[in-house]
Amino acid sequence: MDDLALHAHLIGQQGSRSALNTPVLVLDIEKLDRNIATMQAFADARGVALRPHAKTHKSVDIGRRQIAAGAIGLCCAKIGEAEVLADGGITGLLITSPVSAPVAIERLAALAKRGIGLMAAIDNPDMVKRWDDALTSAGAMLEVVIDVDPGIRRTGVASPEAAVAVAEAIARSSNLTCRGVQYYCGMQQHIEDYAARRAAIVDRTDYLQSVIAALTEAGYQPEIVTGSGTGTHHIDLELGLFTELQTGSYVFMDKQYLDCDLANGPVPPFETSLSVDARVVSANHDALVTIDAGFKSLSTDGGAAQVQRGAAPETMFMFMGDEHAALIAPDIGTRLRPGDPVSLTVPHCDPTVNLYDHYHVVRGDTLVEIWPVSARGRAR
């Protein structure tokens, strides 16, 4: 049975969260809305636009809430995500990863014809020609930003000179307009110490300034400087180079970001709105119980999940296979019994969300809505 068949009848029933079949992805709508408002307020106070990254939530419903709060659009990692969000009425989309497969370029051109305010990142002069030809065939125009490599060597031009070469190719095209540059320092987002993270970002910002200077000298001064992330937004706003932020995980706050000092203070600026609810399925040992959420229910790239409620926060979590994990603590097997609920803070929110079909939206302990993970699996 799918989520709607299992749980739609619980919507509006007081305390219905406890009746959900587990494992299940749960979203606290009040915390979500506070997180959205907080990030928007940070950006507004600095006069910076907010274009949140939808690769985190993959949700038309959440995207609409971000737009309603003041975001100018959303970012998407893949063309498939952008297609889903555009179909859901979201405008101002920016595709942040290179689009290179021939069929994907055709889809990009088709989306440019119907998607209001669509932009895409590009980092190669050869791709400019391919995109331009596809846009000519589709009868469409497309605005682009030049992706700049901050040192990850994943995507982006590798030097200021390479950025100028891409800008020159765009200027020669018939259907592309260069709006600026994109710069995402992914390696620096999860440096836990604030001072160390700030020092790393100051260094990378100096490099970005050299790219912008080269483009400006060549006659291609960027109008848009887009990038940043949840881990560095506070620093990037202070440094003042970005014209828009692409923050994503702030809406949920996973353990990776909770381990970071995001704003140079003891209190995180955002709340944990996302959890995976699970249940104890076996309790035959004093210091260990087994729950029904394993590799198939939680991302494994961000370390261990953390107990949010149902057991002590210091309880140790350990994966025990596809379907199971262990909670380990003194006497936990005498305090928790099969069927008892536990809630987990996820290690890494983006890939965890992609494991589920729906968000179970709660207000307090009551299920109030069920939202689809609209762009789940749209990785191409």
C-alpha positions in Angstrom: 0.0 0.0 0.0 1.2 3.5 -0.7 1.4 6.4 1.7 -2.0 7.9 0.8 -3.8 4.5 1.2 -2.1 3.9 4.5 -2.4 7.3 6.1 -4.9 9.6 4.4 -7.5 8.7 6.9 -5.3 9.9 9.7 -5.2 13.5 8.5 -6.6 15.8 11.1 -6.9 13.2 13.8 -5.4 14.5 17.1 -2.1 12.7 17.9 -2.2 10.7 14.6 1.6 10.9 14.1 1.9 8.0 16.5 -0.3 5.9 14.3 1.9 6.2 11.1 3.3 3.1 9.6 7.1 3.3 9.9 9.7 4.1 8.7 8.2 7.3 7.5 9.4 10.8 6.5 7.9 13.4 8.8 8.0 17.2 8.4 7.1 19.7 11.1 5.3 22.4 9.2 5.6 25.1 11.9 9.4 24.6 12.1 9.7 24.5 8.3 7.8 27.8 7.9 10.0 29.5 10.6 13.2 28.3 8.8 11.9 29.6 5.5 11.1 33.0 7.1 14.4 33.2 9.0 16.6 32.7 5.9 14.4 35.1 3.8 14.9 37.7 6.6 18.7 37.2 6.6 18.8 37.8 2.8 16.4 40.7 2.8 18.3 42.5 5.6 21.4 42.5 3.3 19.6 43.3 0.1 20.4 40.0 -1.4 18.0 37.8 -3.4 17.2 34.3 -2.3 17.0 31.5 -4.8 16.9 28.3 -2.6 18.1 25.0 -3.9 15.3 22.5 -4.5 17.7 19.5 -4.7 17.2 19.4 -0.9 13.5 19.0 -0.8 12.4 18.1 -4.4 9.0 19.5 -3.5 6.6 21.7 -5.4 4.7 22.4 -2.1 7.8 23.5 -0.2 9.0 25.5 -3.2 5.7 27.4 -3.3 6.1 28.3 0.4 9.6 29.7 -0.3 8.4 31.7 -3.2 5.5 33.1 -1.2 7.9 34.1 1.5 9.9 36.2 -1.0 12.3 33.9 -2.9 12.9 35.0 -6.5 12.9 31.4 -7.8 14.5 28.0 -7.0 17.7 26.2 -8.0 17.6 22.7 -9.4 20.5 20.2 -9.7 19.1 18.4 -12.8 16.9 19.2 -15.8 14.4 16.6 -14.5 13.9 18.5 -11.2 13.4 21.7 -13.2 10.8 20.1 -15.4 8.8 18.9 -12.4 8.9 22.3 -10.6 8.0 24.2 -13.8 5.0 21.9 -14.3 4.1 22.8 -10.7 4.0 26.5 -11.6 7.4 27.5 -10.1 9.2 30.2 -12.1 12.7 31.7 -11.8 14.4 28.3 -12.0 18.2 28.0 -12.3 19.7 24.6 -13.3 23.0 24.6 -11.4 24.7 21.4 -12.9 26.0 21.1 -16.5 23.5 19.8 -19.1 25.5 17.9 -21.7 23.7 14.8 -23.1 22.1 15.5 -26.5 18.6 14.5 -25.4 19.0 16.6 -22.2 20.1 19.6 -24.2 16.9 19.2 -26.3 14.9 19.1 -23.1 16.7 22.2 -21.8 15.7 24.0 -25.0 12.1 22.9 -24.7 12.0 24.0 -21.1 13.5 27.4 -22.0 10.6 27.9 -24.4 8.0 27.4 -21.7 9.7 28.0 -18.4 9.4 31.6 -17.2 12.7 33.1 -16.1 14.7 29.9 -16.7 18.5 30.1 -16.3 21.2 27.5 -16.5 24.9 27.2 -15.5 27.5 26.5 -18.2 31.2 26.0 -18.0 32.5 25.0 -21.5 32.7 27.0 -24.8 31.9 23.8 -26.8 28.6 23.4 -24.9 27.7 27.0 -25.8 27.5 26.0 -29.5 25.4 22.8 -28.7 23.0 24.7 -26.5 22.7 27.5 -29.1 21.9 25.1 -31.9 19.2 23.3 -29.8 17.7 26.7 -28.8 17.6 27.7 -32.5 15.7 24.5 -33.3 13.2 25.1 -30.5 12.8 28.8 -31.2 13.8 29.7 -27.7 16.2 32.0 -25.8 18.1 31.2 -22.6 19.9 33.2 -19.9 23.0 31.6 -18.4 25.5 32.0 -15.7 29.1 30.9 -16.0 29.9 28.2 -13.4 33.2 28.8 -11.6 35.2 26.0 -10.0 36.1 27.0 -6.4 38.7 24.2 -6.2 36.5 21.1 -6.0 37.4 20.2 -9.6 33.8 18.9 -10.0 32.3 21.5 -12.4 33.1 25.0 -13.4 35.7 26.9 -15.3 39.2 26.4 -13.9 40.6 29.9 -14.3 39.7 33.5 -14.9 40.9 33.1 -18.5 38.6 30.2 -19.0 35.7 32.2 -17.7 36.4 34.9 -20.2 36.6 32.3 -23.0 33.1 31.0 -22.1 31.8 34.6 -21.9 33.2 35.3 -25.4 31.5 32.1 -26.8 28.2 33.2 -25.3 28.5 36.7 -26.8 28.9 35.1 -30.2 25.8 32.9 -29.8 22.4 33.8 -31.1 20.2 32.6 -28.3 22.2 32.8 -25.1 22.6 35.8 -22.8 25.2 35.8 -20.0 23.8 37.1 -16.7 26.7 36.4 -14.4 28.6 33.7 -12.5 27.8 30.8 -10.2 30.1 29.9 -7.3 29.4 27.1 -4.8 32.1 26.2 -2.3 30.8 22.7 -1.4 33.9 21.6 0.4 33.7 24.4 2.9 30.0 24.1 3.8 30.6 21.5 6.6 33.7 22.8 8.3 32.4 22.7 11.8 34.4 25.5 13.4 33.1 28.9 12.4 36.5 30.7 12.3 38.1 28.0 10.2 35.1 28.0 7.8 35.3 31.8 7.6 39.0 31.8 6.8 38.4 29.2 4.0 35.6 31.3 2.5 37.5 34.5 2.6 40.3 32.8 0.6 37.8 31.4 -1.9 36.0 34.8 -2.2 39.3 36.5 -3.1 39.6 34.0 -6.0 36.1 34.7 -7.1 36.9 38.4 -7.1 39.8 37.7 -9.5 37.4 35.9 -11.9 34.9 38.8 -11.7 37.7 41.3 -12.4 38.8 39.4 -15.5 35.3 39.2 -16.8 34.7 42.9 -16.1 38.0 43.9 -17.8 37.0 41.9 -20.9 33.6 43.7 -21.0 31.5 41.0 -19.4 30.8 42.4 -15.9 28.5 39.9 -14.0 25.1 41.2 -13.1 24.4 38.1 -11.0 26.8 36.4 -8.6 24.9 33.4 -7.3 26.0 30.7 -4.9 26.6 30.1 -1.2 25.0 27.5 0.9 23.5 26.8 4.3 27.0 26.3 5.9 28.4 29.6 4.6 25.4 31.9 4.2 26.2 33.9 7.3 29.8 34.5 6.1 28.9 35.2 2.5 26.3 37.8 3.5 28.9 39.5 5.6 31.5 39.5 2.8 28.9 41.0 0.4 29.9 39.6 -2.9 26.9 37.5 -3.8 23.8 39.0 -5.2 21.8 35.9 -4.5 22.0 32.8 -2.3 21.4 29.2 -3.2 20.9 27.9 0.3 19.0 24.5 0.6 19.3 22.4 3.7 18.3 25.2 6.1 14.7 24.2 5.5 15.3 20.9 7.3 18.6 21.0 9.2 20.3 17.5 9.1 22.9 16.3 11.5 25.8 17.4 9.3 24.7 21.0 9.6 23.7 20.7 13.2 27.3 19.8 13.9 28.4 23.1 12.4 28.5 26.5 14.1 26.5 28.3 11.4 26.3 31.8 12.8 29.2 32.1 15.2 27.2 31.4 18.3 25.8 28.6 20.5 22.2 28.6 19.2 21.6 27.4 15.6 19.6 29.9 13.6 17.4 27.1 12.1 15.3 24.4 13.7 15.2 20.6 12.9 12.0 20.3 10.9 12.7 16.9 9.2 12.8 13.5 10.8 12.4 9.8 10.0 10.0 8.1 12.4 10.8 4.5 13.2 9.7 1.8 15.7 11.4 -0.7 17.9 11.0 -4.2 16.3 13.2 -6.2 18.7 14.3 -5.7 22.3 15.9 -8.8 23.5 19.1 -7.3 24.9 19.6 -5.0 27.9 21.8 -2.5 26.0 20.4 -2.7 22.5 17.2 -2.5 20.6 16.5 -2.9 16.9 14.5 -0.4 14.9 12.9 -0.7 11.5 15.0 2.0 9.7 18.2 0.9 8.0 20.1 1.7 4.8 16.9 1.9 2.8 15.5 4.5 5.1 18.4 6.9 5.8 21.3 8.3 3.9 24.6 6.6 4.7 27.0 9.3 3.4 26.7 11.7 6.4 27.5 9.4 9.3 25.0 8.1 11.8 21.5 9.4 12.5 20.8 10.9 15.9 17.9 10.2 18.2 15.5 13.1 18.3 12.9 11.7 20.6 11.8 8.4 22.0 15.2 7.7 23.7 18.0 9.8 25.2 19.8 12.1 22.6 23.1 10.4 23.5 21.9 7.0 22.4 24.2 5.5 19.9 22.8 4.7 16.4 24.4 1.9 14.3 23.2 0.7 10.9 22.4 -3.1 11.0 21.5 -3.7 7.4 19.0 -2.7 4.7 16.0 -2.7 7.0 17.3 -2.3 10.5 19.5 -0.2 12.8 20.5 -0.6 16.5 20.0 1.9 19.3 22.6 1.3 21.9 22.5 2.6 25.5 22.6 1.2 29.0 19.3 -0.5 29.9 17.6 0.6 26.7 16.3 -2.9 26.1 14.4 -2.7 29.4 13.0 0.7 28.8 11.9 0.4 25.1 9.7 -2.4 23.9 8.7 -3.6 20.4 6.3 -1.1 18.9 7.6 1.9 20.7 8.2 4.9 18.4 11.5 6.8 18.0 12.2 9.9 15.8 15.6 10.3 14.1 17.4 13.4 12.9 18.7 12.4 9.5 22.5 12.4 8.7 22.1 14.1 5.3 18.8 15.4 4.3 19.0 15.5 0.4 19.6 11.8 -0.3 17.4 10.7 2.6 14.4 12.6 1.1 15.1 10.9 -2.2 14.3 7.6 -0.5 10.7 8.5 0.1 7.6 9.1 -1.9 5.9 11.5 0.5 6.3 14.0 3.3 4.0 13.3 6.2 3.4 16.9 7.4 2.6 17.4 11.0 1.5 20.2 13.3 2.6 19.1 16.7 1.7 15.4 16.8 -1.1 15.6 14.4 -0.8 14.7 10.7 -2.2 17.6 8.7 -1.2 16.9 5.1 0.7 14.4 2.9 2.9 16.1 0.2 4.6 14.2 -2.6 8.3 14.3 -3.0 7.6 15.8 -6.4 11.0 15.4 -8.1 12.0 12.1 -6.4 14.3 10.1 -8.7 14.4 12.9 -11.3 18.2 12.6 -11.6 18.5 13.1 -15.4 
